[in-house]
Amino acid sequence: MVGVLATMLKQTQPMPCLHPTKSLMSLSVSGESKVRSKNGMHRLLTVFCAAAAATSSVVAEESNVWSYKLTTSLYATDHERNAVDINLRANNGPHTVWIGQYDRGPDFKQTRTGYEYTANYDGWQVVPSLQLAEGGFVGGSLGLQIGNPLYLIAGFGRTNLRDYYNLNFDPNDMVTWGLGARLDNGHQVSVFTVQDNRLGTGQMITHGVWRWQASPLVRWTLDIAHKEGRSSPGEPRVAGNSVSVGYDRGPHFVRLAFDQKVNFSDNNQARLAVGLRF
């Protein structure tokens, strides 16, 4: 799989502009929602292409050194079978490509892949991304940070509403806003909210994140979040909290999380992830 990923981006060129087709539209939404979905995806793809094209001269100067990150995660959820996800990410300069396999036995399985581009400018950063998944899922997002050491956080995402097990546990059809700061002695803090702005679920998650680069080899991460909303319009409203702790030492890392009302369901979930960078 490492060889496949390296070959995919060995000679990366700026992405051509794409136009959403009817396959991007979910059959379950109304005609008006389909038009909004198509326009939203079209805008995302247009911005994605513009960001990649604007930095094509910088890309040409990037080295051909690849780095990889392999993560194995275990998900233990109330009233569901335990699930496993294996994810491999490959990085080369501003490019990241990844492939993953989520497996919950006979209940649900899905292969996913994606690409993101991190464009750094003087005092701001733009990160467009695209995701594809087995079953016809297509999604895109655009993240933005402006300022240094105090920075604004903004984001926007759209999908075609096909079945997708959400492993980032925030709404995918969303807007994001917040603030962050890079502090002395390797500390970084941020507070941001991710809110559904398409499906009428009222889903909203607010995160408080602390990162500490304790030494060149050691990093700690703490993410505390609160969520409110419905799994779908008309369903009962739920509220819950989550906490995630991460520890990195050299190439190895471990993440442990507990999430109430995961993905706005009635279930709680515990997560354990271990991995290796190489």
C-alpha positions in Angstrom: 0.0 0.0 0.0 2.9 2.4 0.7 4.2 1.8 -2.8 0.8 2.5 -4.3 0.5 5.8 -2.5 4.0 6.9 -3.5 3.3 6.2 -7.1 0.0 8.1 -7.0 1.8 11.4 -6.1 5.3 10.7 -7.4 4.9 13.4 -10.1 2.1 15.5 -8.6 0.7 18.2 -10.9 -1.8 20.9 -10.0 -5.3 19.4 -9.9 -7.5 20.1 -12.9 -10.7 21.9 -12.1 -13.6 19.4 -11.8 -17.3 19.9 -12.3 -19.8 18.0 -10.0 -22.0 15.6 -11.9 -25.4 14.1 -11.0 -23.6 11.4 -9.1 -22.7 13.9 -6.5 -26.3 14.4 -5.6 -28.1 12.3 -3.0 -31.4 10.8 -4.1 -32.8 11.4 -0.6 -32.8 15.2 -0.8 -35.3 17.5 -2.4 -34.8 19.2 -5.8 -34.0 22.5 -4.1 -31.5 20.8 -1.8 -29.9 19.1 -4.8 -29.3 22.5 -6.4 -27.7 23.9 -3.2 -25.6 20.7 -2.8 -24.3 21.0 -6.4 -23.6 24.7 -6.1 -21.8 24.1 -2.7 -19.6 21.3 -4.1 -18.9 23.3 -7.2 -17.7 26.3 -5.1 -15.5 24.0 -3.0 -13.9 22.4 -6.1 -13.4 25.8 -7.7 -11.6 27.1 -4.6 -9.6 23.9 -4.3 -8.4 24.3 -7.9 -7.5 27.9 -7.4 -5.4 27.2 -4.3 -3.5 24.4 -6.0 -2.9 26.5 -9.1 -1.8 29.6 -7.1 1.0 27.6 -5.5 2.1 25.5 -8.4 5.5 27.3 -8.6 6.1 26.5 -4.9 5.1 22.8 -5.5 7.7 22.4 -8.2 10.4 23.3 -5.7 9.3 20.7 -3.0 11.6 17.8 -2.3 10.6 14.2 -3.2 11.0 13.0 0.3 8.0 11.0 1.5 6.9 10.4 5.0 4.2 8.1 6.2 1.8 7.7 9.2 0.1 4.3 9.9 -2.7 4.4 12.5 -4.8 1.4 13.8 -7.9 2.4 15.8 -10.3 0.4 17.9 -13.9 1.7 18.4 -16.0 0.3 21.3 -19.6 1.6 21.0 -22.7 0.9 23.1 -25.1 -1.5 21.5 -22.8 -2.0 18.4 -20.1 -4.5 17.5 -16.6 -3.3 18.1 -15.0 -1.8 15.0 -11.4 -1.4 13.7 -10.0 1.2 11.3 -6.6 1.1 9.6 -5.4 4.3 8.0 -2.3 5.1 6.0 -1.3 8.7 5.3 1.5 9.8 2.9 3.0 13.3 3.0 5.2 15.1 0.5 5.7 18.8 1.1 2.2 20.4 1.0 0.5 17.2 -0.3 -1.2 14.6 1.8 -2.9 11.5 0.4 -4.5 8.8 2.6 -6.4 5.5 2.4 -8.3 3.7 5.1 -10.5 0.7 5.8 -13.3 0.8 8.5 -14.6 -2.6 9.5 -17.5 -3.4 11.9 -17.9 -7.0 10.9 -21.1 -7.9 9.0 -22.8 -4.6 10.0 -20.8 -2.1 8.0 -17.5 -1.9 6.1 -16.1 1.0 4.0 -12.9 1.8 2.2 -12.1 5.5 2.1 -9.5 7.7 0.5 -8.7 11.4 0.3 -6.3 14.2 -0.6 -5.5 17.5 1.0 -3.2 20.4 0.1 -1.7 22.7 2.7 -0.9 26.1 1.2 1.1 28.3 3.5 1.4 32.0 2.9 2.7 34.9 4.9 0.5 34.8 8.1 -2.2 32.5 6.8 -2.9 28.9 5.8 -5.4 27.4 3.4 -6.2 23.6 3.5 -8.6 22.3 0.8 -9.4 18.6 0.9 -11.4 16.0 -1.0 -12.7 12.7 0.3 -14.1 9.6 -1.5 -15.6 6.5 0.0 -17.0 3.1 -1.1 -20.7 3.4 -1.8 -20.4 6.7 -3.8 -19.7 9.1 -1.0 -18.0 12.4 -2.1 -17.1 15.2 0.2 -15.0 18.3 0.3 -13.8 20.9 2.9 -11.9 24.1 3.1 -10.0 25.1 6.2 -8.4 28.5 6.8 -6.2 30.1 9.5 -5.3 33.8 9.4 -2.8 35.4 11.7 0.2 34.6 13.8 0.7 34.1 16.8 -3.0 34.8 17.3 -5.1 33.4 14.5 -8.6 33.1 13.2 -10.1 29.7 12.3 -12.7 29.2 9.6 -13.9 26.3 7.5 -16.6 25.1 5.2 -17.6 21.5 4.1 -20.1 19.8 1.8 -20.9 16.2 0.9 -23.3 14.4 -1.5 -25.1 12.9 1.5 -24.2 9.3 0.7 -23.6 6.7 3.5 -20.4 7.4 5.3 -19.2 6.5 8.8 -18.0 9.8 10.1 -14.6 9.2 11.8 -13.9 12.9 12.6 -17.1 13.0 14.7 -18.0 16.6 13.6 -20.7 17.5 11.1 -19.5 17.2 7.5 -21.9 19.6 6.0 -20.8 22.5 8.1 -19.2 25.9 8.8 -16.4 26.3 11.3 -15.2 29.4 13.2 -12.9 30.0 16.2 -9.7 31.4 17.5 -6.3 30.0 18.3 -2.9 31.2 19.7 0.7 30.0 19.6 2.2 30.6 22.9 5.7 30.4 24.5 7.5 27.2 25.4 5.8 25.1 22.7 2.2 25.6 23.8 -0.7 26.1 21.4 -4.4 26.6 22.3 -7.6 26.9 20.2 -11.3 27.1 20.7 -13.6 26.5 17.7 -17.2 25.5 16.8 -18.3 23.2 14.0 -22.0 23.6 13.1 -24.3 22.0 10.6 -25.6 24.6 8.2 -27.4 22.4 5.7 -29.5 19.6 7.1 -31.5 21.3 9.8 -30.3 19.1 12.6 -29.0 21.8 14.9 -25.7 19.9 15.3 -23.0 22.0 17.0 -19.7 20.9 18.6 -17.4 23.3 20.4 -13.8 22.1 20.9 -11.1 23.4 23.3 -7.7 22.1 22.2 -4.3 22.3 23.9 -1.1 21.1 22.3 2.3 21.1 23.9 5.5 20.4 22.2 7.3 19.4 25.4 10.6 18.5 23.6 11.7 17.8 20.0 10.5 14.2 20.6 7.5 14.6 22.9 4.1 16.2 22.3 0.9 16.1 24.3 -2.6 16.9 22.9 -5.8 17.4 24.9 -9.2 18.0 23.1 -12.3 18.6 25.3 -15.6 19.1 23.4 -19.3 19.7 24.0 -22.0 18.7 21.5 -25.8 19.4 21.0 -28.1 18.5 18.2 -30.2 15.8 16.5 -29.1 12.8 14.4 -31.6 14.0 11.8 -34.5 16.5 11.7 -37.4 15.4 13.9 -35.3 13.2 16.1 -34.8 13.9 19.8 -32.2 16.4 20.7 -29.1 15.0 22.5 -26.2 16.6 24.3 -22.9 15.2 25.4 -19.2 15.8 26.1 -16.0 14.2 24.9 -12.4 14.1 25.9 -9.4 12.9 23.9 -5.8 12.7 25.1 -2.8 12.1 22.7 0.8 11.4 23.5 3.6 11.4 20.8 7.1 10.2 21.5 9.4 10.1 18.5 7.8 8.1 15.7 5.2 6.5 18.0 1.9 7.8 19.2 -1.2 6.8 21.1 -4.7 8.4 21.4 -7.4 7.6 23.9 -10.9 9.2 23.7 -14.3 8.9 25.4 -17.3 10.3 23.5 -20.8 10.7 24.8 -23.6 10.6 22.2 -21.1 9.8 19.5 -22.1 11.3 16.1 -25.3 12.6 17.9 -26.6 9.1 18.5 -27.8 7.6 21.8 -24.6 5.6 22.1 -21.3 6.4 23.9 -18.0 5.4 22.5 -14.5 4.7 23.7 -11.6 4.9 21.1 -8.0 3.8 21.2 -5.6 4.6 18.4 -1.9 3.6 18.2 0.4 4.4 15.3 3.8 4.9 13.8 5.4 7.6 11.6 8.2 6.5 9.2 
